[in-house]
Amino acid sequence: MIFSRAFQPEVGIPYVGLLKIMHPPSIPLPNHVDWQHFAEPKTVKNRVHVCLRPDGPRDTEVERLLGIGATLVADRRRPDGTGWAVLADPEGNEFCVLRSAEERGW
């Protein structure tokens, strides 16, 4: 699953088809996210929408994710640096890559 490489956290696989992503306590996110793999292809719109806010530059993260198997679905980035990119994993599940907190001035 592409998300195991996208998040770069500690990853546990408690049983086949389930990927548990656990963040270090220093990261202000939920302590884990579970992803379950299904053999059936995607047939409807995603029921959950995932947005990634990288630690570094958005465009660098987009290129990294494209390099590990994601595809660009829609490019909503604007010349002034605002916007986001919509990507999909190899199974067609869409997710967005937002600007980092630093790029947003946070």
Gaussian input, Z-matrix of N, CA and C with variables (Angstrom, degrees):
# hf/3-21g

backbone

0 1
 N
 C     1     B1
 C     2     B2     1     A1
 N     3     B3     2     A2     1     D1
 C     4     B4     3     A3     2     D2
 C     5     B5     4     A4     3     D3
 N     6     B6     5     A5     4     D4
 C     7     B7     6     A6     5     D5
 C     8     B8     7     A7     6     D6
 N     9     B9     8     A8     7     D7
 C    10    B10     9     A9     8     D8
 C    11    B11    10    A10     9     D9
 N    12    B12    11    A11    10    D10
 C    13    B13    12    A12    11    D11
 C    14    B14    13    A13    12    D12
 N    15    B15    14    A14    13    D13
 C    16    B16    15    A15    14    D14
 C    17    B17    16    A16    15    D15
 N    18    B18    17    A17    16    D16
 C    19    B19    18    A18    17    D17
 C    20    B20    19    A19    18    D18
 N    21    B21    20    A20    19    D19
 C    22    B22    21    A21    20    D20
 C    23    B23    22    A22    21    D21
 N    24    B24    23    A23    22    D22
 C    25    B25    24    A24    23    D23
 C    26    B26    25    A25    24    D24
 N    27    B27    26    A26    25    D25
 C    28    B28    27    A27    26    D26
 C    29    B29    28    A28    27    D27
 N    30    B30    29    A29    28    D28
 C    31    B31    30    A30    29    D29
 C    32    B32    31    A31    30    D30
 N    33    B33    32    A32    31    D31
 C    34    B34    33    A33    32    D32
 C    35    B35    34    A34    33    D33
 N    36    B36    35    A35    34    D34
 C    37    B37    36    A36    35    D35
 C    38    B38    37    A37    36    D36
 N    39    B39    38    A38    37    D37
 C    40    B40    39    A39    38    D38
 C    41    B41    40    A40    39    D39
 N    42    B42    41    A41    40    D40
 C    43    B43    42    A42    41    D41
 C    44    B44    43    A43    42    D42
 N    45    B45    44    A44    43    D43
 C    46    B46    45    A45    44    D44
 C    47    B47    46    A46    45    D45
 N    48    B48    47    A47    46    D46
 C    49    B49    48    A48    47    D47
 C    50    B50    49    A49    48    D48
 N    51    B51    50    A50    49    D49
 C    52    B52    51    A51    50    D50
 C    53    B53    52    A52    51    D51
 N    54    B54    53    A53    52    D52
 C    55    B55    54    A54    53    D53
 C    56    B56    55    A55    54    D54
 N    57    B57    56    A56    55    D55
 C    58    B58    57    A57    56    D56
 C    59    B59    58    A58    57    D57
 N    60    B60    59    A59    58    D58
 C    61    B61    60    A60    59    D59
 C    62    B62    61    A61    60    D60
 N    63    B63    62    A62    61    D61
 C    64    B64    63    A63    62    D62
 C    65    B65    64    A64    63    D63
 N    66    B66    65    A65    64    D64
 C    67    B67    66    A66    65    D65
 C    68    B68    67    A67    66    D66
 N    69    B69    68    A68    67    D67
 C    70    B70    69    A69    68    D68
 C    71    B71    70    A70    69    D69
 N    72    B72    71    A71    70    D70
 C    73    B73    72    A72    71    D71
 C    74    B74    73    A73    72    D72
 N    75    B75    74    A74    73    D73
 C    76    B76    75    A75    74    D74
 C    77    B77    76    A76    75    D75
 N    78    B78    77    A77    76    D76
 C    79    B79    78    A78    77    D77
 C    80    B80    79    A79    78    D78
 N    81    B81    80    A80    79    D79
 C    82    B82    81    A81    80    D80
 C    83    B83    82    A82    81    D81
 N    84    B84    83    A83    82    D82
 C    85    B85    84    A84    83    D83
 C    86    B86    85    A85    84    D84
 N    87    B87    86    A86    85    D85
 C    88    B88    87    A87    86    D86
 C    89    B89    88    A88    87    D87
 N    90    B90    89    A89    88    D88
 C    91    B91    90    A90    89    D89
 C    92    B92    91    A91    90    D90
 N    93    B93    92    A92    91    D91
 C    94    B94    93    A93    92    D92
 C    95    B95    94    A94    93    D93
 N    96    B96    95    A95    94    D94
 C    97    B97    96    A96    95    D95
 C    98    B98    97    A97    96    D96
 N    99    B99    98    A98    97    D97
 C   100   B100    99    A99    98    D98
 C   101   B101   100   A100    99    D99
 N   102   B102   101   A101   100   D100
 C   103   B103   102   A102   101   D101
 C   104   B104   103   A103   102   D102
 N   105   B105   104   A104   103   D103
 C   106   B106   105   A105   104   D104
 C   107   B107   106   A106   105   D105
 N   108   B108   107   A107   106   D106
 C   109   B109   108   A108   107   D107
 C   110   B110   109   A109   108   D108
 N   111   B111   110   A110   109   D109
 C   112   B112   111   A111   110   D110
 C   113   B113   112   A112   111   D111
 N   114   B114   113   A113   112   D112
 C   115   B115   114   A114   113   D113
 C   116   B116   115   A115   114   D114
 N   117   B117   116   A116   115   D115
 C   118   B118   117   A117   116   D116
 C   119   B119   118   A118   117   D117
 N   120   B120   119   A119   118   D118
 C   121   B121   120   A120   119   D119
 C   122   B122   121   A121   120   D120
 N   123   B123   122   A122   121   D121
 C   124   B124   123   A123   122   D122
 C   125   B125   124   A124   123   D123
 N   126   B126   125   A125   124   D124
 C   127   B127   126   A126   125   D125
 C   128   B128   127   A127   126   D126
 N   129   B129   128   A128   127   D127
 C   130   B130   129   A129   128   D128
 C   131   B131   130   A130   129   D129
 N   132   B132   131   A131   130   D130
 C   133   B133   132   A132   131   D131
 C   134   B134   133   A133   132   D132
 N   135   B135   134   A134   133   D133
 C   136   B136   135   A135   134   D134
 C   137   B137   136   A136   135   D135
 N   138   B138   137   A137   136   D136
 C   139   B139   138   A138   137   D137
 C   140   B140   139   A139   138   D138
 N   141   B141   140   A140   139   D139
 C   142   B142   141   A141   140   D140
 C   143   B143   142   A142   141   D141
 N   144   B144   143   A143   142   D142
 C   145   B145   144   A144   143   D143
 C   146   B146   145   A145   144   D144
 N   147   B147   146   A146   145   D145
 C   148   B148   147   A147   146   D146
 C   149   B149   148   A148   147   D147
 N   150   B150   149   A149   148   D148
 C   151   B151   150   A150   149   D149
 C   152   B152   151   A151   150   D150
 N   153   B153   152   A152   151   D151
 C   154   B154   153   A153   152   D152
 C   155   B155   154   A154   153   D153
 N   156   B156   155   A155   154   D154
 C   157   B157   156   A156   155   D155
 C   158   B158   157   A157   156   D156
 N   159   B159   158   A158   157   D157
 C   160   B160   159   A159   158   D158
 C   161   B161   160   A160   159   D159
 N   162   B162   161   A161   160   D160
 C   163   B163   162   A162   161   D161
 C   164   B164   163   A163   162   D162
 N   165   B165   164   A164   163   D163
 C   166   B166   165   A165   164   D164
 C   167   B167   166   A166   165   D165
 N   168   B168   167   A167   166   D166
 C   169   B169   168   A168   167   D167
 C   170   B170   169   A169   168   D168
 N   171   B171   170   A170   169   D169
 C   172   B172   171   A171   170   D170
 C   173   B173   172   A172   171   D171
 N   174   B174   173   A173   172   D172
 C   175   B175   174   A174   173   D173
 C   176   B176   175   A175   174   D174
 N   177   B177   176   A176   175   D175
 C   178   B178   177   A177   176   D176
 C   179   B179   178   A178   177   D177
 N   180   B180   179   A179   178   D178
 C   181   B181   180   A180   179   D179
 C   182   B182   181   A181   180   D180
 N   183   B183   182   A182   181   D181
 C   184   B184   183   A183   182   D182
 C   185   B185   184   A184   183   D183
 N   186   B186   185   A185   184   D184
 C   187   B187   186   A186   185   D185
 C   188   B188   187   A187   186   D186
 N   189   B189   188   A188   187   D187
 C   190   B190   189   A189   188   D188
 C   191   B191   190   A190   189   D189
 N   192   B192   191   A191   190   D190
 C   193   B193   192   A192   191   D191
 C   194   B194   193   A193   192   D192
 N   195   B195   194   A194   193   D193
 C   196   B196   195   A195   194   D194
 C   197   B197   196   A196   195   D195
 N   198   B198   197   A197   196   D196
 C   199   B199   198   A198   197   D197
 C   200   B200   199   A199   198   D198
 N   201   B201   200   A200   199   D199
 C   202   B202   201   A201   200   D200
 C   203   B203   202   A202   201   D201
 N   204   B204   203   A203   202   D202
 C   205   B205   204   A204   203   D203
 C   206   B206   205   A205   204   D204
 N   207   B207   206   A206   205   D205
 C   208   B208   207   A207   206   D206
 C   209   B209   208   A208   207   D207
 N   210   B210   209   A209   208   D208
 C   211   B211   210   A210   209   D209
 C   212   B212   211   A211   210   D210
 N   213   B213   212   A212   211   D211
 C   214   B214   213   A213   212   D212
 C   215   B215   214   A214   213   D213
 N   216   B216   215   A215   214   D214
 C   217   B217   216   A216   215   D215
 C   218   B218   217   A217   216   D216
 N   219   B219   218   A218   217   D217
 C   220   B220   219   A219   218   D218
 C   221   B221   220   A220   219   D219
 N   222   B222   221   A221   220   D220
 C   223   B223   222   A222   221   D221
 C   224   B224   223   A223   222   D222
 N   225   B225   224   A224   223   D223
 C   226   B226   225   A225   224   D224
 C   227   B227   226   A226   225   D225
 N   228   B228   227   A227   226   D226
 C   229   B229   228   A228   227   D227
 C   230   B230   229   A229   228   D228
 N   231   B231   230   A230   229   D229
 C   232   B232   231   A231   230   D230
 C   233   B233   232   A232   231   D231
 N   234   B234   233   A233   232   D232
 C   235   B235   234   A234   233   D233
 C   236   B236   235   A235   234   D234
 N   237   B237   236   A236   235   D235
 C   238   B238   237   A237   236   D236
 C   239   B239   238   A238   237   D237
 N   240   B240   239   A239   238   D238
 C   241   B241   240   A240   239   D239
 C   242   B242   241   A241   240   D240
 N   243   B243   242   A242   241   D241
 C   244   B244   243   A243   242   D242
 C   245   B245   244   A244   243   D243
 N   246   B246   245   A245   244   D244
 C   247   B247   246   A246   245   D245
 C   248   B248   247   A247   246   D246
 N   249   B249   248   A248   247   D247
 C   250   B250   249   A249   248   D248
 C   251   B251   250   A250   249   D249
 N   252   B252   251   A251   250   D250
 C   253   B253   252   A252   251   D251
 C   254   B254   253   A253   252   D252
 N   255   B255   254   A254   253   D253
 C   256   B256   255   A255   254   D254
 C   257   B257   256   A256   255   D255
 N   258   B258   257   A257   256   D256
 C   259   B259   258   A258   257   D257
 C   260   B260   259   A259   258   D258
 N   261   B261   260   A260   259   D259
 C   262   B262   261   A261   260   D260
 C   263   B263   262   A262   261   D261
 N   264   B264   263   A263   262   D262
 C   265   B265   264   A264   263   D263
 C   266   B266   265   A265   264   D264
 N   267   B267   266   A266   265   D265
 C   268   B268   267   A267   266   D266
 C   269   B269   268   A268   267   D267
 N   270   B270   269   A269   268   D268
 C   271   B271   270   A270   269   D269
 C   272   B272   271   A271   270   D270
 N   273   B273   272   A272   271   D271
 C   274   B274   273   A273   272   D272
 C   275   B275   274   A274   273   D273
 N   276   B276   275   A275   274   D274
 C   277   B277   276   A276   275   D275
 C   278   B278   277   A277   276   D276
 N   279   B279   278   A278   277   D277
 C   280   B280   279   A279   278   D278
 C   281   B281   280   A280   279   D279
 N   282   B282   281   A281   280   D280
 C   283   B283   282   A282   281   D281
 C   284   B284   283   A283   282   D282
 N   285   B285   284   A284   283   D283
 C   286   B286   285   A285   284   D284
 C   287   B287   286   A286   285   D285
 N   288   B288   287   A287   286   D286
 C   289   B289   288   A288   287   D287
 C   290   B290   289   A289   288   D288
 N   291   B291   290   A290   289   D289
 C   292   B292   291   A291   290   D290
 C   293   B293   292   A292   291   D291
 N   294   B294   293   A293   292   D292
 C   295   B295   294   A294   293   D293
 C   296   B296   295   A295   294   D294
 N   297   B297   296   A296   295   D295
 C   298   B298   297   A297   296   D296
 C   299   B299   298   A298   297   D297
 N   300   B300   299   A299   298   D298
 C   301   B301   300   A300   299   D299
 C   302   B302   301   A301   300   D300
 N   303   B303   302   A302   301   D301
 C   304   B304   303   A303   302   D302
 C   305   B305   304   A304   303   D303
 N   306   B306   305   A305   304   D304
 C   307   B307   306   A306   305   D305
 C   308   B308   307   A307   306   D306
 N   309   B309   308   A308   307   D307
 C   310   B310   309   A309   308   D308
 C   311   B311   310   A310   309   D309
 N   312   B312   311   A311   310   D310
 C   313   B313   312   A312   311   D311
 C   314   B314   313   A313   312   D312
 N   315   B315   314   A314   313   D313
 C   316   B316   315   A315   314   D314
 C   317   B317   316   A316   315   D315

   B1=1.4530
   B2=1.5198
   B3=1.2924
   B4=1.4636
   B5=1.5213
   B6=1.3298
   B7=1.4612
   B8=1.5216
   B9=1.3158
   B10=1.4640
   B11=1.5196
   B12=1.3248
   B13=1.4610
   B14=1.5190
   B15=1.3208
   B16=1.4637
   B17=1.5191
   B18=1.3234
   B19=1.4578
   B20=1.5216
   B21=1.3142
   B22=1.4589
   B23=1.5325
   B24=1.3153
   B25=1.4636
   B26=1.5146
   B27=1.3193
   B28=1.4620
   B29=1.5183
   B30=1.3089
   B31=1.4597
   B32=1.5196
   B33=1.3158
   B34=1.4521
   B35=1.5179
   B36=1.2987
   B37=1.4607
   B38=1.5267
   B39=1.3703
   B40=1.4585
   B41=1.5249
   B42=1.3358
   B43=1.4551
   B44=1.5147
   B45=1.3124
   B46=1.4582
   B47=1.5224
   B48=1.3091
   B49=1.4557
   B50=1.5091
   B51=1.3238
   B52=1.4604
   B53=1.5169
   B54=1.3062
   B55=1.4559
   B56=1.5188
   B57=1.2989
   B58=1.4626
   B59=1.5132
   B60=1.3184
   B61=1.4520
   B62=1.5147
   B63=1.3283
   B64=1.4575
   B65=1.5188
   B66=1.3185
   B67=1.4567
   B68=1.5172
   B69=1.3271
   B70=1.4621
   B71=1.5272
   B72=1.3142
   B73=1.4683
   B74=1.5245
   B75=1.3416
   B76=1.4653
   B77=1.5249
   B78=1.3373
   B79=1.4680
   B80=1.5228
   B81=1.3387
   B82=1.4713
   B83=1.5283
   B84=1.3143
   B85=1.4596
   B86=1.5227
   B87=1.3267
   B88=1.4702
   B89=1.5220
   B90=1.3167
   B91=1.4591
   B92=1.5217
   B93=1.3191
   B94=1.4587
   B95=1.5260
   B96=1.3171
   B97=1.4543
   B98=1.5163
   B99=1.3110
   B100=1.4629
   B101=1.5241
   B102=1.3290
   B103=1.4620
   B104=1.5190
   B105=1.2984
   B106=1.4554
   B107=1.5117
   B108=1.3199
   B109=1.4596
   B110=1.5264
   B111=1.3284
   B112=1.4530
   B113=1.5191
   B114=1.3182
   B115=1.4561
   B116=1.5270
   B117=1.3318
   B118=1.4527
   B119=1.5257
   B120=1.3317
   B121=1.4635
   B122=1.5316
   B123=1.3109
   B124=1.4646
   B125=1.5304
   B126=1.3407
   B127=1.4618
   B128=1.5308
   B129=1.3256
   B130=1.4680
   B131=1.5231
   B132=1.3092
   B133=1.4573
   B134=1.5317
   B135=1.3462
   B136=1.4587
   B137=1.5213
   B138=1.3111
   B139=1.4638
   B140=1.5142
   B141=1.3183
   B142=1.4645
   B143=1.5199
   B144=1.3182
   B145=1.4568
   B146=1.5191
   B147=1.3095
   B148=1.4601
   B149=1.5281
   B150=1.3222
   B151=1.4651
   B152=1.5189
   B153=1.3112
   B154=1.4504
   B155=1.5220
   B156=1.3243
   B157=1.4591
   B158=1.5306
   B159=1.3336
   B160=1.4647
   B161=1.5250
   B162=1.3214
   B163=1.4589
   B164=1.5215
   B165=1.3178
   B166=1.4592
   B167=1.5184
   B168=1.3188
   B169=1.4610
   B170=1.5286
   B171=1.3265
   B172=1.4654
   B173=1.5199
   B174=1.3337
   B175=1.4591
   B176=1.5261
   B177=1.3090
   B178=1.4588
   B179=1.5217
   B180=1.3350
   B181=1.4740
   B182=1.5219
   B183=1.3207
   B184=1.4610
   B185=1.5226
   B186=1.3214
   B187=1.4728
   B188=1.5193
   B189=1.3248
   B190=1.4663
   B191=1.5249
   B192=1.3355
   B193=1.4648
   B194=1.5243
   B195=1.3255
   B196=1.4618
   B197=1.5342
   B198=1.3201
   B199=1.4549
   B200=1.5181
   B201=1.3408
   B202=1.4742
   B203=1.5248
   B204=1.3435
   B205=1.4632
   B206=1.5092
   B207=1.3265
   B208=1.4643
   B209=1.5269
   B210=1.3256
   B211=1.4659
   B212=1.5242
   B213=1.3208
   B214=1.4616
   B215=1.5233
   B216=1.3397
   B217=1.4659
   B218=1.5218
   B219=1.3287
   B220=1.4672
   B221=1.5245
   B222=1.3077
   B223=1.4586
   B224=1.5226
   B225=1.3105
   B226=1.4675
   B227=1.5308
   B228=1.3451
   B229=1.4596
   B230=1.5164
   B231=1.3318
   B232=1.4575
   B233=1.5308
   B234=1.3264
   B235=1.4700
   B236=1.5323
   B237=1.3376
   B238=1.4703
   B239=1.5353
   B240=1.3307
   B241=1.4618
   B242=1.5132
   B243=1.3186
   B244=1.4598
   B245=1.5243
   B246=1.3146
   B247=1.4581
   B248=1.5196
   B249=1.2998
   B250=1.4582
   B251=1.5266
   B252=1.3185
   B253=1.4620
   B254=1.5234
   B255=1.3226
   B256=1.4588
   B257=1.5226
   B258=1.3212
   B259=1.4553
   B260=1.5231
   B261=1.3178
   B262=1.4617
   B263=1.5180
   B264=1.3258
   B265=1.4611
   B266=1.5299
   B267=1.3293
   B268=1.4725
   B269=1.5295
   B270=1.3368
   B271=1.4657
   B272=1.5290
   B273=1.3308
   B274=1.4604
   B275=1.5140
   B276=1.3250
   B277=1.4644
   B278=1.5184
   B279=1.3209
   B280=1.4535
   B281=1.5260
   B282=1.3187
   B283=1.4583
   B284=1.5216
   B285=1.3043
   B286=1.4675
   B287=1.5191
   B288=1.3178
   B289=1.4545
   B290=1.5270
   B291=1.3278
   B292=1.4565
   B293=1.5139
   B294=1.3196
   B295=1.4675
   B296=1.5112
   B297=1.3066
   B298=1.4663
   B299=1.5255
   B300=1.3179
   B301=1.4722
   B302=1.5286
   B303=1.3298
   B304=1.4716
   B305=1.5215
   B306=1.3360
   B307=1.4724
   B308=1.5256
   B309=1.3180
   B310=1.4679
   B311=1.5310
   B312=1.3258
   B313=1.4530
   B314=1.5159
   B315=1.3472
   B316=1.4674
   B317=1.4937
   A1=110.00
   A2=114.90
   A3=120.30
   A4=112.13
   A5=118.17
   A6=119.86
   A7=112.68
   A8=117.88
   A9=118.97
   A10=110.70
   A11=117.26
   A12=121.07
   A13=111.30
   A14=117.57
   A15=120.81
   A16=111.86
   A17=117.31
   A18=120.70
   A19=113.87
   A20=118.30
   A21=124.08
   A22=114.03
   A23=118.89
   A24=119.89
   A25=110.25
   A26=114.29
   A27=119.79
   A28=105.86
   A29=117.32
   A30=120.84
   A31=109.00
   A32=115.50
   A33=121.02
   A34=109.17
   A35=117.22
   A36=120.86
   A37=106.67
   A38=116.56
   A39=119.62
   A40=113.71
   A41=117.84
   A42=120.86
   A43=108.38
   A44=116.78
   A45=121.62
   A46=110.34
   A47=116.24
   A48=121.71
   A49=114.32
   A50=118.62
   A51=120.54
   A52=108.43
   A53=115.56
   A54=121.84
   A55=107.76
   A56=117.32
   A57=121.69
   A58=107.67
   A59=116.75
   A60=122.52
   A61=107.69
   A62=116.50
   A63=121.76
   A64=109.28
   A65=116.59
   A66=121.43
   A67=110.32
   A68=117.07
   A69=119.42
   A70=109.58
   A71=118.70
   A72=121.86
   A73=113.90
   A74=117.55
   A75=120.39
   A76=112.56
   A77=118.15
   A78=121.18
   A79=108.41
   A80=117.12
   A81=120.13
   A82=112.73
   A83=115.92
   A84=122.66
   A85=108.41
   A86=116.80
   A87=117.31
   A88=108.99
   A89=115.95
   A90=117.88
   A91=113.60
   A92=117.69
   A93=118.78
   A94=110.23
   A95=114.68
   A96=122.44
   A97=105.54
   A98=117.50
   A99=121.38
   A100=109.56
   A101=116.17
   A102=122.48
   A103=106.24
   A104=116.84
   A105=119.99
   A106=109.43
   A107=116.50
   A108=122.32
   A109=109.55
   A110=115.64
   A111=121.64
   A112=108.42
   A113=117.26
   A114=121.42
   A115=111.93
   A116=117.06
   A117=120.71
   A118=109.95
   A119=118.26
   A120=120.40
   A121=111.43
   A122=115.55
   A123=121.21
   A124=108.17
   A125=116.99
   A126=120.18
   A127=113.08
   A128=117.09
   A129=120.37
   A130=109.16
   A131=115.67
   A132=121.13
   A133=109.85
   A134=115.39
   A135=120.07
   A136=110.94
   A137=117.79
   A138=121.68
   A139=111.03
   A140=116.86
   A141=122.25
   A142=106.50
   A143=115.87
   A144=119.49
   A145=108.69
   A146=116.07
   A147=121.81
   A148=108.93
   A149=115.97
   A150=121.71
   A151=107.43
   A152=116.29
   A153=121.38
   A154=108.43
   A155=117.10
   A156=122.15
   A157=105.85
   A158=117.09
   A159=119.94
   A160=112.48
   A161=115.41
   A162=121.13
   A163=110.92
   A164=116.76
   A165=121.81
   A166=111.23
   A167=117.54
   A168=121.54
   A169=113.06
   A170=115.02
   A171=121.85
   A172=111.44
   A173=117.65
   A174=120.47
   A175=112.14
   A176=117.13
   A177=121.39
   A178=109.97
   A179=116.36
   A180=120.47
   A181=111.01
   A182=117.73
   A183=120.63
   A184=109.80
   A185=117.36
   A186=120.65
   A187=111.32
   A188=117.50
   A189=120.88
   A190=110.90
   A191=116.40
   A192=120.56
   A193=111.78
   A194=117.45
   A195=120.06
   A196=109.89
   A197=115.99
   A198=120.85
   A199=114.44
   A200=117.25
   A201=119.09
   A202=112.34
   A203=116.86
   A204=119.01
   A205=117.55
   A206=118.62
   A207=119.97
   A208=109.16
   A209=115.87
   A210=121.21
   A211=108.39
   A212=115.65
   A213=121.39
   A214=108.29
   A215=116.44
   A216=122.44
   A217=110.12
   A218=116.61
   A219=121.49
   A220=108.32
   A221=115.76
   A222=120.65
   A223=108.23
   A224=116.13
   A225=122.67
   A226=111.37
   A227=116.35
   A228=120.48
   A229=109.11
   A230=115.25
   A231=121.40
   A232=110.05
   A233=116.31
   A234=119.64
   A235=113.89
   A236=117.81
   A237=119.80
   A238=112.51
   A239=117.77
   A240=121.16
   A241=114.82
   A242=118.41
   A243=120.77
   A244=109.34
   A245=116.44
   A246=121.46
   A247=113.38
   A248=115.22
   A249=122.43
   A250=109.12
   A251=115.82
   A252=122.07
   A253=108.17
   A254=116.23
   A255=121.92
   A256=107.03
   A257=115.24
   A258=121.48
   A259=109.26
   A260=116.09
   A261=121.47
   A262=108.62
   A263=115.05
   A264=119.16
   A265=107.99
   A266=118.66
   A267=120.14
   A268=114.33
   A269=117.65
   A270=120.63
   A271=112.03
   A272=117.92
   A273=121.16
   A274=115.06
   A275=118.22
   A276=121.18
   A277=109.30
   A278=116.42
   A279=120.93
   A280=112.38
   A281=115.19
   A282=122.01
   A283=107.87
   A284=116.38
   A285=121.12
   A286=110.63
   A287=114.93
   A288=121.57
   A289=106.15
   A290=114.98
   A291=122.23
   A292=110.32
   A293=116.50
   A294=120.91
   A295=109.45
   A296=116.24
   A297=121.05
   A298=109.07
   A299=115.68
   A300=120.50
   A301=109.75
   A302=116.76
   A303=119.98
   A304=110.87
   A305=117.25
   A306=120.45
   A307=111.37
   A308=116.66
   A309=121.13
   A310=111.86
   A311=116.60
   A312=120.14
   A313=113.73
   A314=115.97
   A315=120.83
   A316=110.55
   D1=135.31
   D2=-176.93
   D3=-62.30
   D4=-30.95
   D5=-176.38
   D6=-66.72
   D7=-26.24
   D8=177.27
   D9=-65.83
   D10=-28.64
   D11=177.48
   D12=-91.96
   D13=-26.75
   D14=-178.45
   D15=-69.20
   D16=-44.02
   D17=-175.65
   D18=-81.15
   D19=-21.61
   D20=-179.46
   D21=50.36
   D22=36.96
   D23=177.03
   D24=-97.99
   D25=-170.63
   D26=168.54
   D27=-71.49
   D28=132.18
   D29=-176.37
   D30=-121.51
   D31=134.44
   D32=175.53
   D33=-122.12
   D34=144.58
   D35=177.91
   D36=-123.04
   D37=89.31
   D38=-176.07
   D39=-65.51
   D40=-30.75
   D41=173.02
   D42=-158.40
   D43=163.17
   D44=-175.31
   D45=-56.79
   D46=131.16
   D47=177.24
   D48=94.22
   D49=-9.35
   D50=178.99
   D51=-117.70
   D52=130.33
   D53=177.75
   D54=-116.58
   D55=122.19
   D56=179.23
   D57=-106.63
   D58=120.46
   D59=-179.51
   D60=-106.49
   D61=120.26
   D62=-176.46
   D63=-116.69
   D64=128.65
   D65=179.89
   D66=-93.99
   D67=147.03
   D68=174.08
   D69=-61.14
   D70=150.07
   D71=-178.76
   D72=-56.97
   D73=-23.75
   D74=-178.58
   D75=-73.12
   D76=-15.30
   D77=179.99
   D78=-91.12
   D79=124.51
   D80=-176.63
   D81=-77.30
   D82=64.55
   D83=178.80
   D84=-132.96
   D85=169.87
   D86=173.26
   D87=-54.60
   D88=151.18
   D89=-174.56
   D90=-69.95
   D91=-15.85
   D92=173.52
   D93=-163.11
   D94=159.37
   D95=175.35
   D96=-132.18
   D97=133.38
   D98=177.06
   D99=-103.94
   D100=135.04
   D101=175.95
   D102=-121.16
   D103=127.98
   D104=178.87
   D105=-111.50
   D106=131.84
   D107=-179.07
   D108=-91.20
   D109=136.13
   D110=175.65
   D111=-121.85
   D112=140.47
   D113=-179.41
   D114=-71.07
   D115=-26.86
   D116=-177.92
   D117=-70.64
   D118=142.67
   D119=178.32
   D120=-71.60
   D121=158.49
   D122=176.88
   D123=-64.98
   D124=131.57
   D125=-178.87
   D126=-122.22
   D127=-14.76
   D128=-179.29
   D129=-135.98
   D130=174.01
   D131=177.99
   D132=-60.23
   D133=148.38
   D134=177.97
   D135=-54.45
   D136=139.65
   D137=175.57
   D138=-86.85
   D139=-19.53
   D140=177.55
   D141=-128.92
   D142=135.83
   D143=178.66
   D144=-109.43
   D145=126.04
   D146=-179.07
   D147=-103.67
   D148=130.29
   D149=172.85
   D150=-118.17
   D151=129.95
   D152=178.09
   D153=-102.95
   D154=131.03
   D155=173.57
   D156=-114.85
   D157=100.98
   D158=-174.83
   D159=-70.69
   D160=160.80
   D161=175.30
   D162=-72.21
   D163=-32.43
   D164=-178.77
   D165=-106.18
   D166=-165.32
   D167=-177.50
   D168=-59.45
   D169=137.70
   D170=179.49
   D171=-54.89
   D172=-48.24
   D173=-174.42
   D174=-65.19
   D175=-33.41
   D176=175.78
   D177=-65.25
   D178=-42.05
   D179=179.12
   D180=-66.74
   D181=-40.20
   D182=177.36
   D183=-58.77
   D184=-46.90
   D185=179.51
   D186=-62.75
   D187=-39.86
   D188=178.51
   D189=-62.17
   D190=-45.09
   D191=-179.26
   D192=-67.15
   D193=-38.08
   D194=175.43
   D195=-61.78
   D196=-35.87
   D197=-179.95
   D198=-69.52
   D199=-21.03
   D200=179.63
   D201=-104.98
   D202=13.41
   D203=171.32
   D204=120.11
   D205=-5.61
   D206=177.29
   D207=-74.16
   D208=160.30
   D209=173.98
   D210=-123.73
   D211=149.50
   D212=179.17
   D213=-82.87
   D214=120.05
   D215=179.83
   D216=-93.37
   D217=-46.00
   D218=-179.53
   D219=-151.09
   D220=134.46
   D221=179.39
   D222=-104.54
   D223=104.72
   D224=-178.83
   D225=-101.66
   D226=14.80
   D227=178.39
   D228=-76.33
   D229=141.36
   D230=-178.18
   D231=-111.00
   D232=157.90
   D233=-179.66
   D234=-57.24
   D235=-27.49
   D236=-179.58
   D237=-80.82
   D238=3.08
   D239=177.80
   D240=94.63
   D241=-8.95
   D242=177.67
   D243=-80.67
   D244=178.26
   D245=176.74
   D246=95.92
   D247=-170.09
   D248=-174.64
   D249=-152.26
   D250=171.20
   D251=176.12
   D252=-120.11
   D253=136.56
   D254=175.77
   D255=-101.13
   D256=121.56
   D257=179.45
   D258=-118.64
   D259=170.05
   D260=174.85
   D261=-136.24
   D262=144.96
   D263=174.00
   D264=-78.32
   D265=173.69
   D266=-177.47
   D267=-58.90
   D268=-21.57
   D269=178.79
   D270=-87.97
   D271=-2.80
   D272=178.41
   D273=95.35
   D274=2.68
   D275=178.40
   D276=-74.61
   D277=122.04
   D278=-175.45
   D279=-87.25
   D280=149.09
   D281=175.91
   D282=-153.46
   D283=158.04
   D284=-179.04
   D285=-109.36
   D286=152.08
   D287=171.41
   D288=-115.97
   D289=116.52
   D290=-178.08
   D291=-94.47
   D292=174.49
   D293=173.89
   D294=-71.35
   D295=151.86
   D296=176.61
   D297=-70.01
   D298=165.10
   D299=177.66
   D300=-58.35
   D301=-40.87
   D302=179.89
   D303=-63.63
   D304=-41.52
   D305=178.52
   D306=-64.93
   D307=-28.28
   D308=178.67
   D309=-85.93
   D310=-8.22
   D311=179.79
   D312=82.21
   D313=24.67
   D314=-179.85
   D315=-87.51

